[in-house]
Amino acid sequence: MQHPDDDTHSHVFDFSSPVAERRTRQVMWLTAAMMVVEIVAGTVFGSMALLADGWHMSSHALALGVSAVAYALARRMANDPRFAFGTWKIEVLGGYTSAVFLLGVAAYMGIESMARLVNPATIHFNEAIPVAILGLAVNVISAWLLSTGEAGHHHGHDHGGHDHSHGHHHDLNLRSAYLHVVADAVTSILAIAALVGGKYFGATWLDPVMGLVGTVLVGRGALGLLRDTGRVLLDAEMDAPVVEEVRDVVRGLPQPTTVRDLHVWRVGKGKYACILSLTTGAALDARTVRRSLSVHEELVHVTVELSHVAAHPQGG
């Protein structure tokens, strides 16, 4: 048996973007400031709509704080030798935690909306509408800041018809922060629509109904983020396109070779590690296999183990 041929590119595993980290902190402070404004305004003006939106925003400020801390920890511990594949999964864990907060926010919005359907609250529309519009403006600015958090870092590679881009949609921590802001923007729009409908058409029931719609939107986003971050944290990547690409490379080797064992998992934004155990009867070496796999740039850490089967003896 040939010893594993291991290639470790430790420098590729630190993918924390300083721009994304800075933007997340900025949005966190913007959200926290707007949260205070809405809670104070809701209390002073007796507006349950603003008060509920303020507390809703407080959960998002906390979740954005989790994302910011995750970036800081990933950066500060980037050279810690205890992390075999770098600190990228700290950011993924931050995204997962934020998704849990989002589910809590969705549950709160649903319960509060149902309560308002049963016992409608008095809303001071003239005071509440301008504050709700201000909240929407803050959310739009925050979404813009986060959407450009990966500016200059987006690029892709096409291997075998598959696009492995390393841009904004691969940063699950940044995506979680972005989802929080988008959820706030959606609920702000719904709140404005409900307040305008209540003021000009007397449709006070719009407020709780829009709250229920927002609950569904926020809940769906949270569940999707839980699924994507959980997949990374649990190394559930064996159905990723790169796995079949590895098998294609093995099938294309000049000597007949069988895959005995294959493990692929993600170690960065669009980056994968691979352990490959092969059986071959030919004079094949691990370096040749790794050179064949190197066309797939998303494979940044490849370990190849070869077992050579001896030729059958001639005669009896």
C-alpha positions in Angstrom: 0.0 0.0 0.0 1.3 3.4 -0.9 1.4 6.0 1.9 -1.2 8.8 1.6 0.0 11.7 -0.4 -1.2 14.7 1.5 -1.2 18.3 0.3 -2.2 20.9 2.9 -2.7 24.5 1.7 -3.2 26.1 5.1 -3.2 29.6 3.6 -6.5 29.0 1.7 -8.6 28.3 4.7 -8.9 31.9 6.1 -11.7 33.4 4.1 -13.0 36.0 6.5 -13.6 39.2 4.6 -12.6 42.4 6.4 -15.2 44.3 4.3 -18.0 41.9 5.3 -16.9 42.1 9.0 -16.9 45.9 8.9 -20.2 46.2 7.1 -21.8 43.8 9.6 -20.7 45.9 12.5 -22.0 49.0 10.9 -25.4 47.5 10.2 -25.5 46.1 13.8 -25.1 49.7 15.2 -27.6 51.1 12.8 -30.1 48.4 13.7 -29.5 48.9 17.4 -30.0 52.7 17.1 -33.3 52.3 15.2 -34.4 49.7 17.7 -34.1 52.3 20.5 -36.0 54.9 18.4 -38.9 52.5 17.7 -39.2 51.2 21.2 -39.1 54.7 22.7 -41.5 56.1 20.1 -43.9 53.1 20.5 -43.9 53.6 24.3 -44.4 57.4 24.1 -47.1 57.3 21.4 -48.8 54.3 22.7 -48.2 52.5 19.3 -48.2 48.7 19.7 -47.1 48.4 16.0 -44.0 50.4 16.6 -43.3 48.8 19.9 -43.6 45.3 18.4 -41.4 46.3 15.5 -38.8 47.7 17.9 -38.6 44.5 19.8 -38.5 42.6 16.6 -35.5 44.7 15.5 -33.8 44.1 18.9 -33.7 40.4 18.2 -32.1 41.2 14.8 -29.6 43.6 16.5 -28.6 40.7 18.8 -28.3 38.3 15.9 -26.2 40.8 13.9 -24.0 41.1 16.9 -23.5 37.3 16.8 -22.5 37.6 13.2 -20.0 40.4 14.0 -18.5 38.4 16.9 -18.2 35.3 14.6 -16.1 37.3 12.1 -13.9 38.7 14.8 -13.3 35.3 16.4 -12.5 33.8 13.0 -10.0 36.5 12.2 -8.3 36.5 15.6 -7.9 32.7 15.8 -7.0 32.3 12.1 -3.5 31.1 13.1 -4.6 28.9 16.0 -3.1 25.4 15.2 -6.1 23.7 17.0 -8.2 24.5 13.9 -7.2 21.8 11.4 -8.9 23.5 8.5 -9.0 27.1 9.6 -11.7 29.1 11.4 -14.2 29.5 8.6 -16.8 27.3 10.3 -17.0 29.9 13.2 -18.7 32.1 10.7 -21.0 29.3 9.6 -21.9 28.6 13.3 -22.7 32.3 13.6 -25.1 32.1 10.7 -26.7 29.0 12.2 -27.1 30.8 15.6 -28.6 33.8 13.8 -31.1 31.5 12.0 -32.2 30.2 15.4 -32.8 33.8 16.5 -34.8 34.4 13.4 -37.1 31.5 14.1 -37.7 33.0 17.6 -38.5 36.3 16.0 -41.0 34.6 13.6 -42.7 32.8 16.5 -43.0 36.1 18.5 -44.4 37.9 15.5 -47.0 35.1 14.9 -48.1 35.1 18.5 -48.3 38.9 18.7 -50.3 39.1 15.5 -52.8 36.5 16.6 -53.2 38.4 19.9 -53.9 41.6 18.0 -56.5 39.9 15.8 -58.4 39.0 19.0 -57.7 42.2 20.9 -57.0 45.1 18.5 -54.6 47.7 19.9 -55.0 51.5 19.5 -52.5 52.9 17.0 -51.5 56.6 16.8 -51.1 56.6 13.0 -49.8 60.2 12.6 -46.8 59.5 14.9 -46.3 55.8 13.9 -46.1 56.2 10.1 -43.1 58.6 10.0 -41.1 56.4 12.4 -42.0 53.3 10.4 -40.8 55.0 7.2 -37.5 55.9 8.9 -37.1 52.3 10.0 -37.5 51.2 6.3 -34.9 53.7 5.2 -32.5 52.3 7.8 -33.2 48.8 6.6 -32.6 49.8 2.9 -29.2 51.4 3.8 -28.3 48.3 5.9 -29.2 45.9 3.1 -27.1 47.9 0.6 -24.1 47.9 3.0 -24.3 44.1 3.4 -25.0 43.4 -0.3 -21.7 45.1 -1.1 -19.9 43.4 1.8 -18.2 41.0 -0.7 -17.5 43.6 -3.4 -14.3 42.7 -5.2 -14.4 39.1 -3.8 -16.8 37.6 -6.3 -15.4 35.3 -8.9 -16.2 31.9 -10.2 -14.8 28.8 -11.9 -16.6 26.5 -14.2 -15.5 22.9 -14.1 -17.4 20.3 -16.0 -20.4 22.5 -16.4 -20.6 23.4 -12.7 -20.2 26.9 -11.4 -18.2 27.1 -8.2 -18.3 30.8 -7.4 -16.8 32.1 -4.2 -19.0 35.2 -3.7 -21.6 36.7 -1.5 -23.9 33.7 -1.5 -21.2 31.4 -0.1 -20.6 33.6 3.0 -23.3 32.0 5.2 -22.6 34.4 8.1 -23.0 37.5 5.8 -26.1 35.9 4.3 -27.6 35.5 7.8 -27.0 39.2 8.6 -28.4 40.1 5.2 -31.5 38.0 5.8 -32.1 39.7 9.1 -32.0 43.1 7.5 -34.2 42.0 4.6 -36.7 40.5 7.1 -36.8 43.9 8.9 -37.3 45.7 5.6 -40.2 43.4 4.7 -41.8 43.8 8.0 -41.3 47.6 7.8 -43.0 47.7 4.4 -45.9 45.6 5.8 -46.1 47.8 8.9 -46.3 51.0 6.7 -49.0 49.4 4.5 -51.0 48.4 7.5 -50.7 51.8 9.2 -51.7 53.6 6.0 -54.6 51.3 5.5 -55.7 51.8 9.1 -55.4 55.6 8.9 -57.1 56.2 5.6 -59.5 53.2 5.3 -60.1 52.3 8.9 -58.8 48.8 8.2 -57.1 48.3 11.6 -57.2 44.5 11.0 -54.4 45.0 8.4 -51.8 45.4 11.1 -52.1 41.8 12.6 -52.7 40.3 9.2 -49.5 41.9 7.8 -47.8 40.6 10.9 -48.8 37.0 10.0 -47.5 37.5 6.5 -44.2 38.7 7.8 -44.1 35.7 10.1 -44.3 33.3 7.1 -41.6 35.2 5.2 -39.2 35.4 8.1 -39.8 31.8 9.0 -39.1 30.5 5.5 -35.8 32.4 5.3 -34.7 31.1 8.7 -35.5 27.5 7.9 -33.5 27.8 4.6 -30.5 29.3 6.4 -30.7 26.5 9.1 -30.7 23.9 6.3 -27.7 25.4 4.5 -25.6 26.1 7.6 -26.5 22.8 9.2 -25.4 21.0 6.0 -21.9 22.6 6.3 -21.6 22.0 10.1 -22.6 18.4 9.8 -20.3 17.8 6.7 -23.3 16.7 4.7 -21.6 17.4 1.3 -21.5 14.0 -0.4 -24.2 15.1 -2.8 -22.3 18.2 -3.9 -21.3 18.4 -7.6 -17.6 18.2 -6.8 -18.1 14.6 -5.5 -19.2 13.4 -8.9 -16.4 15.4 -10.5 -13.9 13.5 -8.4 -15.4 10.2 -9.5 -15.2 11.4 -13.1 -11.5 12.1 -12.7 -10.9 8.6 -11.4 -12.8 7.1 -14.3 -10.7 9.1 -16.7 -7.3 7.8 -15.3 -5.2 6.0 -17.9 -5.2 2.8 -15.7 -8.3 1.0 -14.5 -8.9 2.2 -10.9 -11.7 1.6 -8.4 -12.8 4.0 -5.7 -12.7 2.1 -2.4 -13.5 5.1 -0.1 -14.3 8.8 -0.7 -15.0 11.6 1.8 -15.6 15.2 0.8 -16.4 18.1 3.1 -16.4 21.9 2.9 -13.6 23.9 4.6 -14.2 27.3 3.1 -16.4 29.4 0.8 -16.7 27.0 -2.2 -13.6 25.1 -1.0 -13.5 21.4 -0.2 -11.2 18.8 1.3 -11.1 15.3 0.0 -9.9 11.9 1.2 -9.7 9.4 -1.6 -8.8 5.7 -1.3 -8.2 3.8 -4.6 -7.4 0.3 -5.7 -5.5 -0.2 -8.9 -3.5 -2.9 -10.5 -1.3 -0.6 -12.5 1.8 1.5 -11.8 -0.2 4.5 -10.6 1.1 6.9 -8.0 -0.8 9.4 -5.8 0.8 12.4 -7.3 -0.6 11.6 -10.7 -4.1 11.3 -9.2 -3.7 14.7 -7.4 -2.4 16.3 -10.6 -5.6 15.0 -12.4 -7.8 16.4 -9.6 -6.0 19.8 -9.6 -8.2 21.0 -12.5 -10.9 21.5 -9.9 -9.7 24.5 -8.0 -12.3 24.1 -5.3 -10.4 21.0 -4.0 -7.8 22.7 -1.8 -6.8 19.8 0.5 -6.5 16.3 -1.2 -5.3 13.1 0.5 -4.9 10.1 -1.8 -4.3 6.5 -0.6 -3.5 3.9 -3.2 -3.7 0.1 -2.8 -2.0 -1.9 -5.6 -3.4 -5.3 -6.5 -0.7 -7.8 -7.5 -1.1 -9.4 -10.9 -2.4 -13.0 -10.9 0.5 -15.5 -11.1 0.9 -17.4 -14.4 0.3 -21.1 -14.6 -0.5 -23.4 -11.7 
